[in-house]
């Protein structure tokens, strides 16, 4: 093709290209990246580092427990979350009958995670008391934001804090109780994995690990609402199971329970 014929062809090509770009704005400007759709990860304190739980209720109860500890006279010290706190409610009668003669103290707060219990123990709730025995059951509220290893590390930090303050005391370290209707419940599986690691805190001397979870379950691993109505918190029947399971060990440590007045 000679030069005179080539020029009109090139001109036509440029005109066509211009029309295409004018009709399609995407071709003239880079696409804007889509906004991120993943939510920001939740910020949670490490399970083995002390942390204050938000809300006035936590601090109010903590201050009450500090005052209770300062009074002294507590030989059997329970600490944990709402499941332990439930000894004040649905488990109250069982508590009096099972532990009343051992000068017990209940230091449970609903919703607590390992880091909250750790903060409480490091900020006054062990001052003024020299218990002969502790009962610890904590960790179920860490599910979803802490790995089993992190939960176990948090429980380990709690045990160490108690031992630093009360080196001669006996510690009954309970496995995290089962939750959910079946053995495949996601939260129960996570707790079971944490329990495997928590069990390693048993030192054969002053720290005894005890898993009483199966006592709450049917043979097929299901959890009945007759024992834990919400599949998490025991009712009076559940607290009786708990008391019956640990009383022999506490009797070994504390001696026969004196009659309550």
C-alpha positions in Angstrom: 0.0 0.0 0.0 1.4 3.4 -0.9 1.7 6.3 1.5 -1.3 8.2 0.2 -3.6 5.2 0.8 -2.0 4.4 4.2 -2.7 7.7 5.8 -6.5 7.6 5.6 -6.5 4.0 6.9 -4.4 5.1 10.0 -6.7 8.1 10.6 -9.8 5.8 10.5 -8.1 3.5 13.1 -7.4 6.3 15.5 -11.0 7.6 15.2 -12.4 4.1 16.0 -10.1 3.7 19.1 -11.2 7.1 20.3 -14.8 6.2 20.1 -14.2 3.0 22.0 -12.5 4.8 24.9 -15.2 7.4 25.0 -17.9 4.8 25.3 -16.1 2.8 28.0 -14.9 4.9 30.9 -13.3 1.8 32.5 -10.8 1.7 29.7 -9.7 5.3 30.4 -9.2 5.0 34.2 -8.0 2.1 36.5 -10.7 0.4 38.5 -11.0 1.5 42.2 -10.1 -1.4 44.5 -13.2 -2.7 46.3 -13.5 -1.8 50.0 -12.3 -4.4 52.5 -15.2 -6.7 53.5 -13.5 -8.5 56.4 -14.3 -6.9 59.8 -11.4 -5.8 62.0 -10.2 -8.5 64.3 -11.5 -8.1 67.9 -9.0 -6.7 70.3 -8.7 -8.9 73.3 -6.1 -8.9 76.1 -3.8 -12.0 76.1 -5.2 -14.8 78.2 -2.1 -14.8 80.5 -1.9 -11.1 81.0 -3.9 -9.4 83.8 -6.8 -7.2 82.5 -9.7 -5.3 83.9 -13.1 -6.3 82.5 -15.1 -3.3 81.3 -18.1 -2.3 83.3 -18.9 -1.0 86.8 -20.2 -4.4 87.9 -16.8 -6.1 87.6 -15.1 -3.5 89.7 -17.9 -3.3 92.3 -17.8 -7.0 92.9 -14.0 -7.0 92.9 -14.0 -4.4 95.7 -16.4 -6.6 97.7 -14.1 -9.5 97.3 -11.1 -7.5 98.4 -13.0 -6.6 101.5 -14.0 -10.2 102.0 -10.4 -11.3 101.7 -9.1 -8.7 104.2 -11.4 -10.1 106.8 -9.5 -13.4 106.6 -10.8 -16.6 108.0 -11.1 -18.4 104.7 -9.7 -21.9 104.5 -11.3 -23.0 101.2 -11.1 -20.5 98.3 -13.1 -20.9 95.1 -12.3 -18.7 92.1 -13.7 -18.6 88.6 -16.4 -17.2 86.4 -20.2 -17.3 86.5 -20.1 -21.1 87.0 -18.3 -20.6 90.3 -20.4 -17.5 91.0 -23.4 -19.7 90.7 -22.6 -21.2 94.2 -24.2 -18.0 95.4 -27.4 -18.8 93.5 -28.6 -22.2 92.3 -25.8 -23.9 94.2 -26.3 -22.0 97.5 -27.9 -24.9 99.5 -25.4 -27.4 98.2 -22.5 -25.0 99.1 -23.6 -24.7 102.7 -24.2 -28.4 103.1 -21.0 -29.5 101.3 -18.4 -26.9 102.3 -19.9 -24.8 105.1 -17.7 -26.3 107.9 -14.5 -25.5 106.0 -14.8 -21.7 106.1 -15.3 -21.4 102.3 -15.1 -18.2 100.3 -16.6 -17.8 96.8 -14.7 -15.4 94.5 -16.5 -16.1 91.2 -17.6 -13.3 88.8 -19.9 -13.9 85.8 -18.3 -13.4 82.4 -14.7 -13.5 83.7 -11.9 -14.8 81.5 -8.6 -16.0 82.6 -7.0 -12.6 82.3 -9.7 -11.0 84.5 -9.3 -13.6 87.3 -5.5 -13.0 87.1 -6.0 -9.3 87.5 -8.3 -9.7 90.5 -5.8 -12.1 92.3 -3.0 -9.7 91.7 -5.0 -6.7 92.9 -6.2 -7.5 96.4 -8.3 -10.6 96.3 -5.5 -12.7 97.9 -4.5 -10.0 100.5 -5.4 -10.9 104.0 -6.2 -14.6 103.4 -4.1 -17.7 103.8 -6.4 -20.5 102.5 -5.4 -24.1 103.0 -7.0 -25.1 99.6 -8.1 -23.4 96.4 -10.6 -24.7 93.8 -10.0 -23.2 90.3 -12.3 -23.6 87.3 -11.9 -21.0 84.6 -11.5 -20.7 80.8 -14.8 -21.3 79.1 -15.3 -17.6 78.4 -12.0 -17.5 76.5 -13.5 -19.7 73.8 -13.6 -17.9 70.4 -10.8 -15.5 71.0 -8.1 -17.6 72.6 -6.5 -20.8 71.4 -6.4 -23.8 73.7 -2.7 -23.1 74.3 -3.5 -19.5 75.3 -6.2 -20.6 77.7 -3.8 -23.1 79.3 -1.2 -20.3 79.6 -3.8 -18.1 81.3 -4.7 -20.8 83.8 -1.0 -21.4 84.4 -0.5 -17.8 85.3 -3.4 -18.0 87.8 -1.9 -21.0 89.4 1.5 -19.3 89.7 0.0 -16.2 91.2 -1.7 -18.2 93.9 1.4 -20.2 94.6 3.5 -17.0 94.9 1.1 -15.7 97.5 0.3 -19.0 99.2 3.2 -21.5 98.5 1.9 -24.1 101.0 -1.7 -24.1 99.8 -3.2 -27.0 97.9 -4.7 -26.2 94.6 -7.5 -28.3 93.1 -7.4 -27.4 89.4 -10.6 -28.5 87.6 -10.9 -29.1 83.9 -13.2 -26.7 82.2 -16.7 -28.1 82.4 -18.4 -29.5 79.3 -20.8 -27.3 77.4 -23.1 -27.6 74.4 -25.5 -30.4 73.7 -23.1 -32.9 72.1 -19.5 -33.9 72.1 -19.0 -32.3 68.8 -20.1 -28.8 70.0 -17.4 -26.4 68.8 -17.0 -24.7 72.1 -16.8 -28.0 74.0 -14.2 -29.3 71.6 -12.1 -26.2 72.2 -12.4 -26.6 76.0 -11.4 -30.2 75.7 -8.3 -29.3 73.8 -7.4 -26.7 76.5 -8.0 -29.3 79.2 -5.4 -31.6 77.8 -2.8 -28.8 78.3 -4.2 -27.6 81.6 -3.7 -31.1 82.9 0.0 -30.7 82.6 0.0 -28.1 85.4 -0.5 -31.0 87.9 2.8 -31.2 89.8 2.0 -34.3 91.9 2.5 -32.2 95.0 0.4 -29.1 95.7 -1.4 -28.8 92.4 -3.9 -31.6 91.5 -5.7 -31.6 88.2 -9.2 -33.2 88.2 -11.5 -33.7 85.3 -15.1 -34.3 86.5 -16.7 -33.4 83.1 -18.0 -36.9 82.4 -20.0 -36.9 85.6 -22.3 -34.3 84.0 -22.7 -36.3 80.8 -24.8 -39.2 79.5 -22.9 -42.3 78.2 -23.2 -41.0 74.6 -21.5 -37.7 75.6 -24.7 -35.5 75.5 -25.3 -32.9 78.1 -28.7 -32.8 79.6 -30.7 -29.6 80.3 -31.7 -31.4 83.5 -28.2 -30.7 84.8 -27.3 -27.6 82.9 -30.5 -25.9 81.6 -28.6 -23.6 79.2 -26.0 -26.2 78.4 -23.4 -24.2 80.2 -24.4 -23.4 83.8 -25.3 -26.1 86.4 -28.5 -26.0 88.3 -28.7 -27.4 91.9 -28.5 -30.9 90.6 -25.3 -30.0 88.7 -23.8 -28.3 91.7 -24.5 -31.4 93.8 -22.5 -33.5 91.2 -19.7 -31.0 91.5 -19.6 -31.0 95.3 -19.8 -34.8 95.5 -16.9 -35.2 93.0 -14.4 -32.9 94.9 -15.4 -33.6 98.5 -13.1 -36.6 99.0 -10.0 -34.6 97.9 -11.0 -31.7 100.0 -11.5 -34.0 103.0 -8.1 -35.4 102.4 -6.6 -31.9 102.4 -8.7 -30.2 105.1 -9.7 -33.1 107.3 -13.3 -34.1 108.1 -15.7 -31.2 107.7 -16.7 -29.8 111.1 -20.4 -29.5 111.7 -21.9 -26.2 110.6 -23.7 -24.1 113.1 
